[in-house]
């Protein structure tokens, strides 16, 4: 799994999260997901890449009509990152198990990453044990 480590000023801390961003004018969800993934984490599509639209979620239905559209992209190729790029947003590769461990340690705690992970787990049809 490709995650990024970047400084978030409101938290005054470095965070570990899934890449994300906004949809530009005249851009679809898939195109925005690919672009944001490339911009933030330095990945590119490969001939074997698969793009899946995930369900839209609404982070705070009681206060806002905001919605978040997500894509899952598999089989990507990481590009080399310069030191300057790493200083802004460093790519980190995690196995699914390492991702879960990072959640359990509180290293991944943003709502976007947690919602995307929940959708991915639900789509996998694996039995959950609590």
C-alpha positions as CSV (number, residue, x, y, z in Angstrom):
1,X,0.0,0.0,0.0
2,X,1.3,3.4,-0.9
3,X,0.9,6.0,1.9
4,X,2.6,9.4,2.3
5,X,4.3,11.0,5.3
6,X,3.7,14.8,5.2
7,X,3.6,17.7,7.6
8,X,0.1,18.9,8.6
9,X,0.3,22.4,10.0
10,X,-3.0,22.2,12.0
11,X,-1.6,19.2,13.9
12,X,2.0,20.6,14.0
13,X,3.1,17.1,13.2
14,X,4.1,14.7,10.4
15,X,1.2,12.4,9.5
16,X,1.0,9.0,7.7
17,X,-2.0,8.9,5.3
18,X,-3.2,7.8,2.0
19,X,-2.6,10.2,-0.9
20,X,-5.5,12.6,-1.5
21,X,-6.5,15.9,-3.0
22,X,-9.2,17.8,-4.9
23,X,-10.8,17.2,-8.3
24,X,-9.8,19.9,-10.7
25,X,-12.2,21.5,-13.1
26,X,-13.0,19.2,-16.1
27,X,-11.5,16.2,-14.4
28,X,-13.1,13.0,-13.4
29,X,-12.7,11.1,-10.1
30,X,-10.4,8.5,-11.7
31,X,-8.2,11.1,-13.4
32,X,-8.0,13.1,-10.2
33,X,-7.0,10.0,-8.2
34,X,-4.3,9.1,-10.6
35,X,-3.0,12.7,-10.7
36,X,-3.0,13.1,-7.0
37,X,-1.3,9.8,-6.4
38,X,1.4,10.8,-8.9
39,X,1.8,14.3,-7.4
40,X,1.9,13.2,-3.7
41,X,3.6,9.8,-3.8
42,X,5.5,9.6,-7.1
43,X,3.6,6.6,-8.6
44,X,2.7,6.0,-12.2
45,X,0.3,3.5,-13.8
46,X,1.7,0.3,-15.3
47,X,0.2,-1.8,-18.1
48,X,-1.3,-4.0,-15.3
49,X,-2.8,-1.2,-13.3
50,X,-6.5,-1.5,-12.3
51,X,-8.6,1.5,-11.3
52,X,-11.6,0.9,-9.1
53,X,-14.1,3.6,-8.0
54,X,-14.8,3.2,-4.3
55,X,-18.1,4.3,-2.7
56,X,-18.5,8.0,-2.0
57,X,-18.5,8.9,1.6
58,X,-19.7,12.0,3.5
59,X,-17.4,12.9,6.4
60,X,-19.9,14.9,8.4
61,X,-23.5,14.7,7.2
62,X,-24.8,16.6,10.2
63,X,-22.9,19.8,9.3
64,X,-22.0,19.7,5.7
65,X,-22.9,18.5,2.2
66,X,-19.2,17.8,1.5
67,X,-18.5,14.4,0.0
68,X,-15.3,12.5,-0.7
69,X,-14.9,10.3,-3.8
70,X,-12.1,7.8,-3.8
71,X,-10.4,5.4,-6.2
72,X,-8.3,2.3,-5.5
73,X,-5.4,1.9,-7.9
74,X,-3.5,-1.4,-8.0
75,X,-0.3,-2.5,-9.7
76,X,1.4,0.9,-9.9
77,X,5.1,1.6,-10.4
78,X,6.9,3.9,-7.9
79,X,9.1,6.5,-9.5
80,X,12.3,7.7,-7.8
81,X,11.7,10.6,-5.3
82,X,14.2,13.4,-5.0
83,X,15.3,14.7,-1.6
84,X,13.3,17.9,-2.2
85,X,10.1,15.8,-2.9
86,X,10.7,13.7,0.2
87,X,11.0,16.9,2.3
88,X,7.4,17.8,1.3
89,X,5.7,14.5,1.0
90,X,7.6,11.2,1.4
91,X,6.2,8.0,-0.1
92,X,6.1,5.0,2.3
93,X,5.2,1.5,1.1
94,X,3.3,-0.6,3.7
95,X,2.0,-4.2,3.5
96,X,-1.7,-4.5,4.5
97,X,-0.6,-5.9,7.9
98,X,1.8,-2.9,8.5
99,X,-1.1,-0.5,7.6
100,X,-3.3,-2.2,10.2
101,X,-0.5,-2.0,12.8
102,X,0.0,1.7,12.0
103,X,-3.7,2.3,12.6
104,X,-3.5,0.4,15.9
105,X,-0.5,2.5,17.0
106,X,-2.3,5.7,16.1
107,X,0.1,6.6,13.3
108,X,-2.7,6.6,10.7
109,X,-5.6,8.4,12.2
110,X,-7.1,10.7,9.5
111,X,-10.7,10.0,8.5
112,X,-10.0,9.7,4.8
113,X,-7.4,6.9,5.3
114,X,-9.6,5.1,7.8
115,X,-12.8,5.3,5.6
116,X,-10.9,4.0,2.6
117,X,-9.4,1.2,4.6
118,X,-12.9,0.2,5.9
119,X,-14.2,0.2,2.3
120,X,-11.3,-2.0,1.2
121,X,-11.8,-4.4,4.0
122,X,-15.6,-4.6,3.3
123,X,-14.9,-5.3,-0.4
124,X,-12.5,-8.1,0.4
125,X,-15.2,-10.2,2.1
126,X,-12.7,-11.3,4.8
127,X,-13.9,-12.3,8.2
128,X,-13.1,-9.6,10.8
129,X,-12.2,-10.6,14.3
130,X,-12.5,-8.1,17.2
